[in-house]
Structure formats: C-alpha cells, structure tokens
Amino acid sequence: MNDKAPLVLVDGSSYLYRAFHALPPLTTSGGQPTGAVKGVISMVRRLLKDYPGSPIVVVFDAKGKTFRDELFEAYKSHRPPMPDELRAQIDPIHQIIRAMGLPLLVVDGVEADDVIGTLALEAAHKQHQVVISTGDKDMAQLVGDQVTLVNTMTDSILDRQGVEDKFGVPPELIIDYLALIGDKSDNIPGVPGVGEKTALAMLQNLGGLDSIYGDLEQVRTLEFRGAKKMPEKLAEHEEQARLSYQLATIKTDVPLEIVATELSNGEPDQQQLLEWFRQCEFKTWTEELLKEGTDPQQIDSPEAEKDYQVVLDLEQFQGWLKRLEQAELFAFDTETTSLDYMQADVVGIS
C-alpha cells in the first residue's frame, strides 16, 4: 500500500440500494436488469479516478442474520424482501468488481459497516488515512483525525467538523444521538418522544447516554419543550435506549484474516470486464476498453447459429400461427421503439 494514498473502504450494500432506487431502471435488449450494476460500478470507477494509487476495498453485507437480529428480533424487519430485479444484479456487480482487480469482502454474521469499521480503526491506529465511501449516517461515528466520509452520490465529504456541522454533535456522540432518536431505516427504536432537537439539547449540555442516565434530574433544568417530564420518559424507556445504543454501534473488532494496511488492488482482467460490459450492454465502457488495447479477437464469445424467418404477409403469418398452435410451449417478444414502455411504439413481434 502507498503510505501517502488513503485506504478507501466502500460500503457496497449502501450504494447497491441507493443505485437501485435513485437511478432510472435499465435493462438489456434481452430484459436483464442492469441499473444497479451501472450505478454501483460508476461509483467505483469514480473512486478509482478520485483516489489514484489507493486500495479500493468494496464490502457487501452477507446473506442471513447478524448478531443484531439476535439482539432485537425486529431489527430491519420492516424492510420488504429484496426485489428480484435487484437480487439478479448482485452477482454481476461482484464479478465486475473482482474483474477490476479490487478486493471484495463479504463476512458472515456481521454487516458491511462492521467490516469497514474494523478495517478503518486498524488502519487509523497505524496513522494511515482512511476514506469511507458511503451514504449512511451511522458511519459518522467512525470519523476521526485519520478517517473521513465521502458520498459520491452527493459529492460531500465529512471530517470531524463536518460531522458536527451536519448532526450537531461530534463523532463520539453519534451513537448516543441514534440511541435517543432511533433510526427508522434500520428499525432502531430509540426513546419515544425524543426527536432531534430534544436529543441535541441533552447531548450538547449533558454529554452522552451514560451522563444523561447518571443524573436524570439535571434534564429538567434544560430549556426545551417537555424537559420537566423528560426524566420520567427516559427512565421508562432506559432499556430500549440501551438496546438502541447496542444496535447503532458499529463493531470495530470483527475477526478478519486480512491486514488493513496490506490490502492492494490487483491487475484488472480486461477480457472478463469486456465480456461483462458486453453482456450488460454498457457500450461506452466497452468502447473504452477496446481503445485501451483489449484485443477483441481474444474474447471467446462464439455466436450461436441463427435460423429465423421474416413474416411479411398474411399467408406466412397464418402458417406460423398454425405451428404455434401445435407447439407445446412457445415464447414471444415485442419489438418496440423504446425501452420505456410508457412511450414505446410496437413495431413487431418475435
């Protein structure tokens, strides 16, 4: 690893969902969904350009439950199942990232956040600069003198001061902040009736959760609506607040068989990339690879034999109709002027 280039840790799962929901849906001519693939790989390519010489490590959530599900059965339970059209794009994303020569990590039993937190803390302890690429606010708890956040979707960068400017508390109090207000995206409950302003009033004046619960009576002296009755509310929901603190805390001690400062990018597999870009019909990226010198003759992509007939008159059509009526199974596809079904005109059937 280049000692001057930061270690870049990418929250792949965060960008996977954001790309799928925020960007226009894309499909190939054969109907294969590719919008999330295009979005995630675009962000990774952007990071490679913005951080030349840096290891770009992409981390995804593993399948199955994590320790947080064991702590709280309702953790993320409000989320609908992953759409099939998104699930179908996960493997292509993983394969393309690997073909780019970038380390890709998936660790069972924990979330991508925890793997990133562990690698970030390890590198920071060795005085190595770390950039975490994510769109999730809970990652702000990891920010420090050696660690910053970057969001390629909004072009924003958060250092220690940036976290305090955005959330009203320093990185050290982000977990306490989430424990009080909760986090709807992860179904972390927080304390009922405690919103952002109330939480900030307590955290800015009294300190973290332990300080607040260490002397609840001091909460009554604060100047915010409902301060007089807040101690009773906090006492009633202390167990929930403590649980929320656990759920919001990113682990930084996940056992890993890798060393953060020894991670590096490998050589991209140009042939694999070309095959994937062609399969996904990413024409611009395909052309870029070809211009870089990838020999199209080296690409093993034999064309299937084609046997088709063009039906141009009623007699031919009736002949084909009889064949279809006698067939056990058949499939057809509409040929249109656009992939946007709201605007497309039908020009034929195949």
C-alpha positions in Angstrom: 0.0 0.0 0.0 1.2 3.5 -0.8 1.7 5.2 2.5 0.5 8.5 1.2 -2.6 7.2 -0.6 -5.6 6.7 1.7 -7.2 3.3 2.2 -10.7 3.6 0.5 -13.4 1.4 2.0 -16.6 1.3 0.0 -20.0 0.5 1.6 -21.2 -1.6 -1.4 -24.5 -2.6 0.2 -25.4 1.1 0.8 -24.7 2.0 -2.8 -26.4 -1.1 -4.1 -29.8 0.0 -2.7 -29.2 3.7 -3.5 -28.3 3.0 -7.1 -31.4 0.7 -7.5 -33.9 3.2 -6.0 -32.4 6.5 -7.1 -31.3 5.8 -10.7 -33.6 5.1 -13.7 -34.2 1.4 -14.3 -32.1 0.0 -17.1 -32.4 -3.4 -18.9 -30.6 -5.0 -21.7 -32.3 -5.8 -25.0 -32.9 -9.2 -23.6 -34.6 -7.9 -20.4 -31.7 -8.3 -18.0 -31.8 -5.6 -15.3 -28.6 -3.6 -15.2 -29.5 -0.2 -13.5 -27.9 -1.1 -10.1 -24.9 -2.6 -11.8 -24.3 0.6 -13.8 -24.8 2.7 -10.7 -22.5 0.8 -8.4 -19.8 0.3 -10.9 -20.0 4.0 -11.9 -19.3 5.0 -8.3 -16.4 2.6 -8.0 -14.9 3.9 -11.2 -15.3 7.4 -9.9 -13.4 6.5 -6.7 -10.6 4.9 -8.8 -10.3 8.2 -10.6 -10.5 10.4 -7.5 -8.1 8.3 -5.4 -5.3 7.1 -7.8 -2.9 4.8 -6.1 -5.3 3.9 -3.3 -6.6 0.4 -2.5 -10.3 0.4 -3.2 -11.9 -2.2 -0.9 -15.6 -2.9 -1.6 -17.6 -4.5 1.2 -21.1 -6.1 1.0 -23.5 -7.5 3.6 -23.6 -11.3 3.7 -26.8 -13.3 3.4 -28.6 -14.3 6.5 -28.9 -12.9 10.0 -26.4 -11.0 12.1 -25.7 -10.5 15.8 -28.1 -7.5 15.7 -31.0 -9.7 14.7 -30.3 -11.8 17.8 -30.3 -8.7 20.0 -33.5 -7.3 18.5 -35.9 -9.6 16.5 -37.5 -6.5 14.9 -34.2 -5.2 13.6 -34.7 -4.2 9.9 -37.9 -6.4 10.0 -39.9 -3.6 8.4 -38.0 -3.7 5.2 -39.6 -5.6 2.3 -37.8 -8.5 0.7 -35.1 -7.6 -1.8 -36.8 -7.2 -5.3 -35.9 -10.0 -7.7 -34.7 -7.5 -10.3 -32.1 -6.2 -7.7 -31.1 -9.6 -6.5 -30.3 -10.6 -10.1 -27.8 -7.8 -10.2 -25.7 -8.7 -7.2 -23.6 -11.4 -8.8 -22.7 -9.3 -11.9 -21.7 -6.5 -9.6 -19.4 -8.8 -7.6 -18.0 -10.4 -10.7 -17.2 -7.0 -12.3 -15.6 -5.6 -9.1 -13.4 -8.7 -8.9 -12.5 -8.4 -12.6 -11.5 -4.8 -11.9 -8.9 -6.3 -9.6 -10.4 -4.8 -6.4 -10.6 -6.6 -3.1 -14.2 -7.6 -2.3 -15.2 -8.7 1.2 -18.4 -10.4 2.5 -18.3 -11.6 6.1 -21.0 -13.8 7.7 -22.7 -12.8 10.9 -21.9 -9.1 10.7 -22.8 -6.2 8.4 -20.6 -4.4 5.9 -20.5 -1.5 8.4 -18.8 -3.7 10.9 -16.1 -4.9 8.5 -15.5 -1.4 7.4 -15.3 -0.2 11.0 -12.8 -2.9 11.9 -10.5 -2.1 8.9 -10.8 1.7 9.4 -9.9 1.5 13.1 -7.0 -0.8 12.4 -5.6 1.5 9.7 -6.2 4.6 11.7 -4.3 3.2 14.7 -1.3 2.8 12.3 -1.7 6.5 11.4 -2.9 5.7 7.9 -5.5 7.9 6.3 -8.9 6.2 5.6 -11.7 7.3 3.3 -15.1 5.6 3.8 -17.4 5.8 0.8 -21.0 5.6 2.0 -24.3 7.3 2.2 -25.3 6.0 5.6 -25.3 8.5 8.5 -24.4 5.9 11.2 -20.9 5.7 9.6 -20.3 9.2 11.0 -19.4 7.5 14.4 -16.2 6.3 12.7 -14.9 9.7 11.7 -11.7 10.8 13.4 -8.4 12.5 12.7 -7.5 9.7 10.2 -10.9 8.8 8.9 -13.3 10.8 6.7 -16.5 10.0 4.9 -17.2 10.6 1.2 -20.5 10.3 -0.6 -20.1 10.0 -4.3 -23.8 10.5 -4.9 -23.9 13.9 -3.3 -20.2 14.9 -3.7 -20.0 15.5 0.0 -17.0 14.9 2.4 -17.3 14.8 6.1 -14.4 15.2 8.5 -14.8 15.8 12.3 -16.0 19.3 11.9 -18.3 18.3 9.0 -20.0 15.7 11.2 -20.6 18.3 13.9 -21.9 20.8 11.4 -24.3 18.3 9.9 -25.6 16.5 13.0 -25.0 18.9 15.8 -22.7 16.5 17.8 -19.1 15.3 17.3 -18.5 11.7 16.0 -18.1 10.5 19.6 -21.7 11.2 20.3 -23.3 9.9 17.1 -24.1 6.5 18.7 -25.8 8.3 21.7 -27.7 10.5 19.2 -29.0 7.5 17.3 -29.8 5.7 20.6 -32.1 8.6 21.6 -33.8 9.4 18.3 -33.7 5.9 16.8 -33.1 5.1 13.2 -36.2 4.4 11.1 -34.2 2.9 8.2 -32.9 0.1 10.5 -35.9 0.0 12.8 -33.8 1.0 15.8 -36.5 2.2 18.3 -34.8 4.9 20.3 -36.7 6.7 23.0 -40.4 7.5 22.1 -41.0 11.3 22.1 -37.3 12.2 21.7 -36.7 14.0 18.4 -33.6 15.6 17.0 -33.9 18.9 18.9 -34.5 17.2 22.3 -31.7 14.8 21.8 -29.3 17.6 20.8 -30.3 19.7 23.8 -29.4 16.8 26.1 -26.3 15.7 24.4 -24.8 19.2 23.9 -25.5 20.2 27.5 -25.1 16.9 29.5 -22.9 14.6 27.4 -23.6 11.0 26.3 -26.2 8.4 27.3 -24.3 7.4 30.5 -24.1 11.0 31.7 -27.7 11.6 31.0 -28.9 8.5 32.8 -26.3 9.1 35.6 -28.4 12.1 36.8 -31.8 12.3 35.1 -32.9 15.2 37.3 -30.5 17.5 35.5 -32.6 17.0 32.4 -35.4 19.1 34.0 -33.1 22.2 34.0 -32.7 22.2 30.3 -34.6 24.6 28.1 -36.6 22.5 25.6 -40.3 21.7 25.3 -41.2 18.8 27.6 -38.0 19.0 29.7 -39.9 18.8 33.0 -41.4 15.4 32.2 -38.5 14.0 30.2 -36.7 12.3 33.1 -39.7 10.0 33.6 -39.9 9.2 29.9 -36.2 8.4 29.8 -36.4 6.2 32.9 -39.4 4.3 31.5 -37.5 3.6 28.2 -34.0 3.2 29.5 -33.8 -0.5 28.5 -34.9 0.5 25.0 -32.3 3.3 24.8 -29.5 1.0 25.9 -30.6 -1.6 23.3 -30.7 1.1 20.6 -27.2 2.1 21.6 -26.0 -1.5 21.0 -27.8 -1.8 17.7 -26.4 1.5 16.4 -22.8 0.7 17.5 -20.6 -0.3 14.6 -18.2 -3.1 15.6 -14.5 -2.5 15.2 -13.2 -5.8 16.3 -14.5 -8.3 13.7 -12.0 -11.2 13.4 -10.6 -10.9 9.9 -7.9 -12.9 8.1 -6.6 -9.8 6.4 -4.5 -6.8 7.4 -6.0 -3.4 6.5 -2.7 -1.8 5.6 -1.6 -4.7 3.4 -4.7 -4.5 1.1 -4.0 -3.6 -2.5 -5.6 -3.5 -5.9 -4.7 -6.2 -8.4 -4.4 -6.1 -12.2 -7.8 -5.8 -13.9 -8.9 -8.7 -16.0 -9.6 -6.8 -19.2 -11.1 -9.8 -21.0 -13.6 -10.6 -18.2 -14.5 -6.9 -18.0 -15.1 -6.7 -21.7 -17.3 -9.8 -21.6 -19.4 -8.4 -18.7 -19.7 -4.9 -20.2 -20.9 -6.5 -23.5 -23.3 -8.8 -21.6 -24.7 -5.8 -19.7 -24.7 -3.7 -23.0 -22.6 -0.9 -21.5 -21.5 0.4 -24.8 -19.4 3.4 -23.6 -17.3 1.3 -21.2 -16.9 -1.4 -23.9 -15.6 1.1 -26.3 -13.2 2.5 -23.7 -11.8 -1.0 -23.1 -11.3 -1.6 -26.8 -9.5 1.7 -27.1 -7.2 0.8 -24.3 -5.9 -2.1 -26.4 -8.0 -5.2 -25.4 -7.9 -7.4 -28.5 -11.5 -8.3 -29.4 -10.1 -11.4 -31.2 -9.1 -12.8 -27.7 -12.6 -12.7 -26.5 -14.1 -16.1 -26.6 -17.7 -15.3 -27.5 -18.8 -17.6 -30.3 -22.1 -16.6 -31.9 -24.9 -19.0 -31.9 -26.2 -20.2 -35.2 -29.1 -18.1 -36.3 -32.2 -19.5 -38.0 -35.0 -17.0 -38.5 -37.7 -16.1 -41.0 -39.2 -12.7 -41.5 -43.0 -12.7 -41.8 -44.2 -10.1 -44.2 -47.6 -11.2 -45.5 -50.8 -12.8 -44.1 -50.1 -16.2 -45.6 -46.8 -16.5 -43.9 -48.4 -15.3 -40.6 -51.2 -17.9 -40.8 -48.6 -20.6 -41.4 -46.7 -19.6 -38.3 -49.8 -19.3 -36.3 -50.7 -22.9 -37.0 -47.2 -24.0 -36.0 -47.6 -22.1 -32.7 -51.0 -23.6 -32.0 -49.5 -27.1 -32.3 -46.4 -26.3 -30.2 -46.3 -27.4 -26.6 -44.6 -24.2 -25.5 -43.5 -21.0 -27.2 -42.4 -17.5 -26.2 -42.7 -14.2 -28.0 -41.2 -10.8 -27.6 -42.4 -7.4 -28.7 -40.1 -5.2 -30.8 -40.5 -1.6 -29.8 -39.1 1.9 -30.4 -38.0 2.4 -26.8 -37.3 0.6 -23.5 -39.7 3.0 -21.8 -43.0 1.1 -22.1 -44.9 4.3 -21.4 -43.5 5.9 -24.6 -42.7 2.9 -26.8 -44.5 2.1 -30.1 -44.8 -1.6 -31.1 -43.1 -2.2 -34.4 -43.2 -6.0 -34.5 -43.4 -9.3 -32.7 -40.7 -12.0 -32.5 
